[in-house]
Amino acid sequence: MATRAMNFKMEESDILEMKQVASVFNMTVTDVVKEAVREYVDKMKRDPFYRLTVNVEEASAEETAEILSEIEGMSDDDLSISSVKHFSL
């Protein structure tokens, strides 16, 4: 797997806190960030909005608004996945 570099800005206090935590666990700050991002992305992928829209590549603003209004009106039971069907057009 290819590795690429990425730059981002954070508050200095957050960086110092990450360095302190990383040193306690004998990790690099990069490892702390990568692990945190993986966990956060996994959490986001479990979100009903993501699950319902991940395969919608090009939706109009009207279609997006319709999807969002449908999602907002659903209960937790409605959002549980009971089956999965894959098809291609």
C-alpha positions as CSV (number, residue, x, y, z in Angstrom):
1,M,0.0,0.0,0.0
2,A,1.3,3.4,-0.9
3,T,1.9,6.0,1.8
4,R,1.5,9.7,1.2
5,A,2.2,12.7,3.3
6,M,-0.5,15.1,4.5
7,N,-0.3,18.5,6.2
8,F,-2.9,19.9,8.6
9,K,-3.1,22.6,11.2
10,M,-4.0,22.0,14.9
11,E,-3.9,24.1,18.0
12,E,-0.5,24.0,19.7
13,S,-2.0,22.8,23.0
14,D,-3.6,19.8,21.1
15,I,-0.3,18.9,19.5
16,L,1.5,19.0,22.9
17,E,-1.2,16.8,24.4
18,M,-0.9,14.3,21.6
19,K,2.9,14.3,22.1
20,Q,2.5,13.6,25.8
21,V,0.0,10.8,25.2
22,A,2.1,9.3,22.5
23,S,5.2,9.2,24.7
24,V,3.4,7.5,27.5
25,F,2.3,4.7,25.2
26,N,5.7,4.7,23.4
27,M,4.0,5.7,20.1
28,T,4.7,8.3,17.5
29,V,2.3,11.2,17.1
30,T,1.7,9.9,13.5
31,D,0.6,6.6,14.9
32,V,-1.8,8.3,17.4
33,V,-3.3,10.4,14.6
34,K,-3.6,7.5,12.2
35,E,-5.3,5.3,14.9
36,A,-7.7,8.1,15.9
37,V,-8.6,8.9,12.2
38,R,-9.3,5.2,11.5
39,E,-11.6,4.9,14.6
40,Y,-13.4,8.1,13.6
41,V,-13.9,7.1,10.0
42,D,-15.2,3.7,11.1
43,K,-17.7,5.5,13.3
44,M,-18.8,7.8,10.5
45,K,-19.3,4.9,8.2
46,R,-21.8,3.4,10.7
47,D,-23.8,6.6,10.5
48,P,-27.2,6.1,8.8
49,F,-26.7,9.0,6.5
50,Y,-23.4,7.6,5.2
51,R,-24.9,4.1,4.8
52,L,-27.9,5.4,2.8
53,T,-26.0,7.8,0.6
54,V,-22.6,6.1,0.0
55,N,-23.6,4.6,-3.3
56,V,-25.3,7.8,-4.6
57,E,-22.5,9.3,-6.7
58,E,-24.3,12.2,-8.3
59,A,-27.5,13.4,-6.6
60,S,-29.1,16.7,-7.4
61,A,-29.7,19.2,-4.6
62,E,-33.4,18.3,-4.7
63,E,-32.6,14.5,-4.4
64,T,-30.2,15.2,-1.6
65,A,-32.9,17.2,0.3
66,E,-35.4,14.4,-0.2
67,I,-32.9,11.8,1.1
68,L,-32.1,13.9,4.2
69,S,-35.8,14.5,4.9
70,E,-36.5,10.8,4.7
71,I,-33.5,10.0,7.0
72,E,-34.6,12.5,9.6
73,G,-38.0,10.9,9.8
74,M,-36.8,7.4,10.5
75,S,-36.6,5.7,13.8
76,D,-33.7,3.5,14.9
77,D,-35.6,0.4,13.9
78,D,-36.2,1.9,10.5
79,L,-32.4,2.5,10.1
80,S,-31.3,-1.1,11.1
81,I,-30.2,-3.0,8.1
82,S,-32.2,-6.2,7.6
83,S,-30.8,-7.2,4.3
84,V,-28.4,-6.0,1.6
85,K,-28.8,-6.3,-2.1
86,H,-26.2,-5.2,-4.6
87,F,-27.1,-4.5,-8.2
88,S,-25.4,-2.5,-11.0
89,L,-27.0,-0.5,-13.8
